[in-house]
Amino acid sequence: MVFTLKPTKFFLKQLDDLSNEAAKLLDKKLKIIKINPFRYKRIHGYGLFLFRIRFEDNRKEKRVIYLVDKPFVKILCILDRAKEYKELRIYLKKLGYL
């Protein structure tokens, strides 16, 4: 089964701020989740099927957060790892998932 990726407007805005190298790497990883969205690590504690993709941009650890809602994979946002997911709850509330 191939899933359909649905990026949020917020994610697309954040994507524009990434370096070209990071954007290419992220594109490859997003192709993987179209085939198997359960490949990456799950985020617990929100009652949703949230997962994250690790990557690096300008020597900073970042995470792409996505939600599996069959047959869609909703790409929600990019978080800085240094902030330890503190903004995730805010983003989920803005997007109407909490």
C-alpha positions, 0 to 999 in steps of 0.5 A: 500500500502506498500512502499519500503525503499531505504536508501542512502549509506550516511545514511547507513554510518551514521547508523553504528555510532549510538548506538545499542539502537538508531539503534533498535528504528530507525528500529522500526520507519522505519517499520512504514514508510513502511506502512505509510510514511506520519505519521511523520512531514513534512519538508516545504521549499524545494518543496519536500515531505520531512519528519523527524523522531525524535529520541535520541542517546547518549542524543542528539536529532537527525532526520532522513530525508526521501523523499517520492517518490511513491512507494519508501521512500528514507532514505536520512540522519541523522541530529543533531538537535542542528545544526537546519537543516543547513546541510540539504540543503548541503545533498540534493544538494549532492544527486541531489535533489536541 
